[in-house]
Amino acid sequence: MLYLALFGTVLAFGLYFWLLRHAPATRLGLIALCTPVVAVTLGAAFAGESIGLATLAGMALVFTGVGLVVLGKRRSRAAR
């Protein structure tokens, strides 16, 4: 319980609020999309959970969407 309190809450939110000072909030909002993908990957790696084709396709769609947002913002800045 102490581990979850310190690393899962205090450290995680501390880093998140530090990042809010150094990165745009719109980019940090993308973290919410990546969290389930990381959780499924960790479950497969450490708990032996299976990942089906539909899950892999969903992960690819999430990463493609996040990539488009990040690259789209870089291109729009470069065009200015």
VMD Tcl script that builds the backbone (N, CA, C; Angstrom):
set m [mol new atoms 240]
animate dup $m
set s [atomselect $m all]
$s set {name element resname resid chain x y z} {
  {N N MET 1 A 0.835 -1.184 0.000}
  {CA C MET 1 A 0.000 0.000 0.000}
  {C C MET 1 A 0.881 1.249 0.000}
  {N N LEU 2 A 1.956 1.211 0.761}
  {CA C LEU 2 A 2.866 2.357 0.802}
  {C C LEU 2 A 3.500 2.587 -0.566}
  {N N TYR 3 A 3.864 1.495 -1.241}
  {CA C TYR 3 A 4.437 1.602 -2.587}
  {C C TYR 3 A 3.456 2.290 -3.537}
  {N N LEU 4 A 2.196 1.861 -3.515}
  {CA C LEU 4 A 1.195 2.464 -4.384}
  {C C LEU 4 A 0.959 3.926 -4.051}
  {N N ALA 5 A 0.973 4.242 -2.777}
  {CA C ALA 5 A 0.760 5.633 -2.374}
  {C C ALA 5 A 1.902 6.521 -2.835}
  {N N LEU 6 A 3.128 6.045 -2.676}
  {CA C LEU 6 A 4.278 6.880 -3.028}
  {C C LEU 6 A 4.502 6.951 -4.534}
  {N N PHE 7 A 4.610 5.806 -5.177}
  {CA C PHE 7 A 4.965 5.799 -6.593}
  {C C PHE 7 A 3.760 5.959 -7.509}
  {N N GLY 8 A 2.648 5.370 -7.134}
  {CA C GLY 8 A 1.466 5.428 -7.980}
  {C C GLY 8 A 0.718 6.737 -7.879}
  {N N THR 9 A 0.902 7.473 -6.807}
  {CA C THR 9 A 0.159 8.711 -6.633}
  {C C THR 9 A 1.087 9.905 -6.497}
  {N N VAL 10 A 1.881 9.934 -5.472}
  {CA C VAL 10 A 2.703 11.117 -5.194}
  {C C VAL 10 A 3.690 11.379 -6.327}
  {N N LEU 11 A 4.464 10.395 -6.692}
  {CA C LEU 11 A 5.463 10.575 -7.741}
  {C C LEU 11 A 4.806 10.825 -9.093}
  {N N ALA 12 A 3.777 10.049 -9.409}
  {CA C ALA 12 A 3.123 10.195 -10.709}
  {C C ALA 12 A 2.499 11.577 -10.871}
  {N N PHE 13 A 1.757 12.034 -9.891}
  {CA C PHE 13 A 1.131 13.348 -10.007}
  {C C PHE 13 A 2.148 14.468 -9.888}
  {N N GLY 14 A 3.193 14.270 -9.112}
  {CA C GLY 14 A 4.261 15.268 -9.033}
  {C C GLY 14 A 4.919 15.471 -10.384}
  {N N LEU 15 A 5.236 14.374 -11.064}
  {CA C LEU 15 A 5.817 14.470 -12.398}
  {C C LEU 15 A 4.842 15.078 -13.398}
  {N N TYR 16 A 3.585 14.722 -13.292}
  {CA C TYR 16 A 2.575 15.257 -14.204}
  {C C TYR 16 A 2.447 16.774 -14.053}
  {N N PHE 17 A 2.386 17.262 -12.832}
  {CA C PHE 17 A 2.258 18.705 -12.619}
  {C C PHE 17 A 3.540 19.434 -12.997}
  {N N TRP 18 A 4.694 18.779 -12.847}
  {CA C TRP 18 A 5.945 19.376 -13.312}
  {C C TRP 18 A 5.909 19.498 -14.836}
  {N N LEU 19 A 5.425 18.446 -15.493}
  {CA C LEU 19 A 5.325 18.479 -16.948}
  {C C LEU 19 A 4.360 19.560 -17.435}
  {N N LEU 20 A 3.312 19.822 -16.673}
  {CA C LEU 20 A 2.360 20.873 -17.064}
  {C C LEU 20 A 3.038 22.235 -17.175}
  {N N ARG 21 A 4.087 22.445 -16.401}
  {CA C ARG 21 A 4.825 23.707 -16.493}
  {C C ARG 21 A 5.738 23.752 -17.705}
  {N N HIS 22 A 6.096 22.594 -18.241}
  {CA C HIS 22 A 7.094 22.543 -19.301}
  {C C HIS 22 A 6.562 22.064 -20.653}
  {N N ALA 23 A 5.342 21.599 -20.716}
  {CA C ALA 23 A 4.773 21.101 -21.966}
  {C C ALA 23 A 3.324 21.576 -22.067}
  {N N PRO 24 A 2.812 21.689 -23.281}
  {CA C PRO 24 A 1.420 22.119 -23.433}
  {C C PRO 24 A 0.432 21.084 -22.872}
  {N N ALA 25 A -0.627 21.581 -22.288}
  {CA C ALA 25 A -1.637 20.696 -21.691}
  {C C ALA 25 A -2.291 19.810 -22.740}
  {N N THR 26 A -2.406 20.291 -23.977}
  {CA C THR 26 A -3.010 19.473 -25.025}
  {C C THR 26 A -2.163 18.237 -25.310}
  {N N ARG 27 A -0.861 18.363 -25.242}
  {CA C ARG 27 A 0.006 17.202 -25.458}
  {C C ARG 27 A -0.056 16.261 -24.260}
  {N N LEU 28 A -0.125 16.798 -23.054}
  {CA C LEU 28 A -0.196 15.935 -21.867}
  {C C LEU 28 A -1.517 15.187 -21.790}
  {N N GLY 29 A -2.549 15.733 -22.402}
  {CA C GLY 29 A -3.833 15.037 -22.447}
  {C C GLY 29 A -3.751 13.720 -23.192}
  {N N LEU 30 A -2.761 13.582 -24.062}
  {CA C LEU 30 A -2.586 12.352 -24.825}
  {C C LEU 30 A -2.135 11.191 -23.940}
  {N N ILE 31 A -1.639 11.500 -22.751}
  {CA C ILE 31 A -1.217 10.451 -21.816}
  {C C ILE 31 A -2.386 9.530 -21.483}
  {N N ALA 32 A -3.572 10.099 -21.388}
  {CA C ALA 32 A -4.751 9.294 -21.062}
  {C C ALA 32 A -5.035 8.247 -22.136}
  {N N LEU 33 A -4.632 8.511 -23.366}
  {CA C LEU 33 A -4.837 7.540 -24.435}
  {C C LEU 33 A -3.795 6.432 -24.406}
  {N N CYS 34 A -2.590 6.755 -23.949}
  {CA C CYS 34 A -1.495 5.777 -23.951}
  {C C CYS 34 A -1.504 4.873 -22.725}
  {N N THR 35 A -2.102 5.304 -21.647}
  {CA C THR 35 A -2.098 4.527 -20.407}
  {C C THR 35 A -2.697 3.124 -20.580}
  {N N PRO 36 A -3.860 2.965 -21.221}
  {CA C PRO 36 A -4.391 1.605 -21.384}
  {C C PRO 36 A -3.498 0.714 -22.255}
  {N N VAL 37 A -2.854 1.306 -23.255}
  {CA C VAL 37 A -1.963 0.528 -24.120}
  {C C VAL 37 A -0.777 0.005 -23.312}
  {N N VAL 38 A -0.223 0.857 -22.468}
  {CA C VAL 38 A 0.898 0.440 -21.616}
  {C C VAL 38 A 0.434 -0.634 -20.634}
  {N N ALA 39 A -0.747 -0.476 -20.071}
  {CA C ALA 39 A -1.261 -1.460 -19.112}
  {C C ALA 39 A -1.460 -2.826 -19.763}
  {N N VAL 40 A -2.015 -2.850 -20.968}
  {CA C VAL 40 A -2.220 -4.124 -21.667}
  {C C VAL 40 A -0.875 -4.767 -22.000}
  {N N THR 41 A 0.085 -3.962 -22.435}
  {CA C THR 41 A 1.408 -4.483 -22.765}
  {C C THR 41 A 2.097 -5.059 -21.535}
  {N N LEU 42 A 2.016 -4.354 -20.416}
  {CA C LEU 42 A 2.614 -4.863 -19.179}
  {C C LEU 42 A 1.913 -6.135 -18.710}
  {N N GLY 43 A 0.604 -6.196 -18.880}
  {CA C GLY 43 A -0.134 -7.398 -18.514}
  {C C GLY 43 A 0.300 -8.596 -19.337}
  {N N ALA 44 A 0.555 -8.364 -20.601}
  {CA C ALA 44 A 1.015 -9.460 -21.459}
  {C C ALA 44 A 2.443 -9.857 -21.121}
  {N N ALA 45 A 3.274 -8.876 -20.800}
  {CA C ALA 45 A 4.686 -9.161 -20.535}
  {C C ALA 45 A 4.907 -9.835 -19.191}
  {N N PHE 46 A 4.178 -9.403 -18.172}
  {CA C PHE 46 A 4.464 -9.887 -16.824}
  {C C PHE 46 A 3.410 -10.820 -16.235}
  {N N ALA 47 A 2.189 -10.776 -16.754}
  {CA C ALA 47 A 1.141 -11.617 -16.184}
  {C C ALA 47 A 0.670 -12.703 -17.153}
  {N N GLY 48 A 1.283 -12.770 -18.310}
  {CA C GLY 48 A 0.924 -13.810 -19.254}
  {C C GLY 48 A -0.435 -13.630 -19.905}
  {N N GLU 49 A -0.969 -12.428 -19.888}
  {CA C GLU 49 A -2.261 -12.186 -20.529}
  {C C GLU 49 A -2.097 -12.235 -22.043}
  {N N SER 50 A -3.151 -12.654 -22.713}
  {CA C SER 50 A -3.071 -12.755 -24.170}
  {C C SER 50 A -3.561 -11.460 -24.811}
  {N N ILE 51 A -2.947 -11.148 -25.938}
  {CA C ILE 51 A -3.340 -9.973 -26.710}
  {C C ILE 51 A -3.834 -10.473 -28.055}
  {N N GLY 52 A -5.096 -10.198 -28.338}
  {CA C GLY 52 A -5.690 -10.649 -29.593}
  {C C GLY 52 A -5.441 -9.669 -30.728}
  {N N LEU 53 A -5.872 -10.058 -31.896}
  {CA C LEU 53 A -5.696 -9.237 -33.084}
  {C C LEU 53 A -6.451 -7.912 -32.968}
  {N N ALA 54 A -7.647 -7.953 -32.418}
  {CA C ALA 54 A -8.426 -6.725 -32.254}
  {C C ALA 54 A -7.723 -5.759 -31.297}
  {N N THR 55 A -7.122 -6.291 -30.250}
  {CA C THR 55 A -6.396 -5.447 -29.299}
  {C C THR 55 A -5.180 -4.813 -29.966}
  {N N LEU 56 A -4.444 -5.586 -30.747}
  {CA C LEU 56 A -3.298 -5.052 -31.471}
  {C C LEU 56 A -3.726 -3.964 -32.461}
  {N N ALA 57 A -4.835 -4.188 -33.127}
  {CA C ALA 57 A -5.343 -3.179 -34.057}
  {C C ALA 57 A -5.735 -1.906 -33.312}
  {N N GLY 58 A -6.357 -2.056 -32.170}
  {CA C GLY 58 A -6.712 -0.889 -31.359}
  {C C GLY 58 A -5.491 -0.138 -30.877}
  {N N MET 59 A -4.463 -0.871 -30.459}
  {CA C MET 59 A -3.219 -0.227 -30.027}
  {C C MET 59 A -2.594 0.547 -31.182}
  {N N ALA 60 A -2.607 -0.036 -32.362}
  {CA C ALA 60 A -2.050 0.647 -33.530}
  {C C ALA 60 A -2.830 1.921 -33.845}
  {N N LEU 61 A -4.150 1.854 -33.716}
  {CA C LEU 61 A -4.963 3.052 -33.956}
  {C C LEU 61 A -4.675 4.144 -32.937}
  {N N VAL 62 A -4.523 3.761 -31.675}
  {CA C VAL 62 A -4.208 4.746 -30.637}
  {C C VAL 62 A -2.876 5.413 -30.926}
  {N N PHE 63 A -1.849 4.617 -31.198}
  {CA C PHE 63 A -0.532 5.192 -31.457}
  {C C PHE 63 A -0.514 6.012 -32.742}
  {N N THR 64 A -1.272 5.596 -33.746}
  {CA C THR 64 A -1.358 6.385 -34.970}
  {C C THR 64 A -2.012 7.737 -34.698}
  {N N GLY 65 A -3.087 7.730 -33.934}
  {CA C GLY 65 A -3.757 8.988 -33.594}
  {C C GLY 65 A -2.874 9.913 -32.787}
  {N N VAL 66 A -2.195 9.381 -31.802}
  {CA C VAL 66 A -1.289 10.203 -30.989}
  {C C VAL 66 A -0.158 10.742 -31.859}
  {N N GLY 67 A 0.377 9.892 -32.724}
  {CA C GLY 67 A 1.443 10.336 -33.622}
  {C C GLY 67 A 0.981 11.441 -34.555}
  {N N LEU 68 A -0.223 11.317 -35.085}
  {CA C LEU 68 A -0.747 12.360 -35.969}
  {C C LEU 68 A -0.916 13.688 -35.239}
  {N N VAL 69 A -1.375 13.632 -34.008}
  {CA C VAL 69 A -1.530 14.864 -33.232}
  {C C VAL 69 A -0.174 15.514 -32.979}
  {N N VAL 70 A 0.787 14.730 -32.545}
  {CA C VAL 70 A 2.112 15.271 -32.230}
  {C C VAL 70 A 2.796 15.798 -33.488}
  {N N LEU 71 A 2.786 15.025 -34.562}
  {CA C LEU 71 A 3.433 15.463 -35.800}
  {C C LEU 71 A 2.687 16.617 -36.452}
  {N N GLY 72 A 1.368 16.611 -36.333}
  {CA C GLY 72 A 0.579 17.713 -36.900}
  {C C GLY 72 A 0.893 19.036 -36.240}
  {N N LYS 73 A 1.108 19.040 -34.942}
  {CA C LYS 73 A 1.451 20.259 -34.234}
  {C C LYS 73 A 2.845 20.740 -34.624}
  {N N ARG 74 A 3.777 19.802 -34.825}
  {CA C ARG 74 A 5.134 20.180 -35.234}
  {C C ARG 74 A 5.103 20.805 -36.618}
  {N N ARG 75 A 4.341 20.231 -37.516}
  {CA C ARG 75 A 4.262 20.768 -38.880}
  {C C ARG 75 A 3.615 22.137 -38.899}
  {N N SER 76 A 2.572 22.330 -38.085}
  {CA C SER 76 A 1.905 23.643 -38.064}
  {C C SER 76 A 2.825 24.712 -37.469}
  {N N ARG 77 A 3.668 24.344 -36.510}
  {CA C ARG 77 A 4.636 25.302 -35.965}
  {C C ARG 77 A 5.692 25.649 -36.998}
  {N N ALA 78 A 6.137 24.650 -37.761}
  {CA C ALA 78 A 7.175 24.871 -38.767}
  {C C ALA 78 A 6.650 25.758 -39.906}
  {N N ALA 79 A 5.351 25.679 -40.177}
  {CA C ALA 79 A 4.763 26.468 -41.259}
  {C C ALA 79 A 4.618 27.937 -40.879}
  {N N ARG 80 A 4.645 28.261 -39.627}
  {CA C ARG 80 A 4.453 29.654 -39.178}
  {C C ARG 80 A 5.595 30.500 -39.523}
}
mol reanalyze $m
mol bondsrecalc $m
mol representation Tube
mol addrep $m
